[in-house]
Amino acid sequence: MDTSIERIRAKIAEPPRRTEPHASALRRAEISGHIHDLEKRIARQRANLANLDATIKLFSPGTNPDSIPSKRAYRRTRYFAHNELSRLTQDALRTASGPLTSAEIAAAVMQAKEMPAEDAAFKEIVAERALTVLRRLAKRGAVMKHGTSRNAKWVLAGSGSV
C-alpha cells in the first residue's frame, strides 16, 4: 500500500507530457522530408548521368564525359513573362532623356509593371535581374555601358546619348 501512494505522489509531481509535437519538430520533419526527396532526385539524376556517360563512351570512345562542362540550371522568375524584363528594360532606356543606372531602370520597370516601389529589397532584386539583362544586351550590341561601377550608366546603342 505504501508503494501505491508513492507512485501517485510521483505522478502528481511529474510535469505534464506534451501530446502534440512542438512547431520546431514539425518544421524539422518538413525539412527532413524535403532533403529526403532531394536526395532521391539526386540519385535518379546520377543514374541518368551514368547512362549518358556510357552512351557517350559507346559512340565516341575517345571522349571523356567528365571534360564536358556543366551547364548552369536556368530558373524562370515568376515576376516577368518570357522576354518581358528585356522589353521593359529597353523601353525604359528608349523613353529616358539620357543614360540610366540599373536602379533607375529597375524603378522604371517596377512602375511599368505597377509593382510596389517602396520595397527596397524587392527593388534590389529587380535591379539585379535588370543588370543581368543589360549585360546580355551589351554582348549583343543593343546597349552600351558607360562607367565601371554599379552606378554605371546604360544607354541604347545608336541613341547618341552619353
C-alpha positions, 0 to 999 in steps of 0.5 A: 500500500505504501508503494501505491501512494508513492507512485501517485505522489510521483505522478502528481509531481511529474510535469505534464507530457506534451501530446502534440509535437512542438512547431520546431519538430514539425518544421524539422520533419518538413525539412527532413522530408524535403532533403529526403526527396532531394536526395532521391532526385539526386540519385535518379539524376546520377543514374541518368548521368551514368547512362549518358556517360556510357552512351557517350563512351559507346559512340565516341570512345575517345571522349571523356564525359567528365571534360564536358562542362556543366551547364548552369540550371536556368530558373524562370522568375515568376515576376516577368513573362518570357522576354518581358524584363528585356522589353521593359528594360529597353523601353525604359532606356528608349523613353529616358532623356539620357543614360540610366543606372540599373536602379533607375531602370529597375524603378522604371520597370517596377512602375511599368509593371505597377509593382510596389516601389517602396520595397527596397529589397524587392527593388534590389532584386529587380535591379539585379535581374535588370543588370543581368539583362543589360549585360546580355544586351551589351554582348549583343550590341543593343546597349552600351555601358558607360562607367565601371561601377554599379552606378554605371550608366546604360544607354541604347546603342545608336541613341547618341546619348552619353 
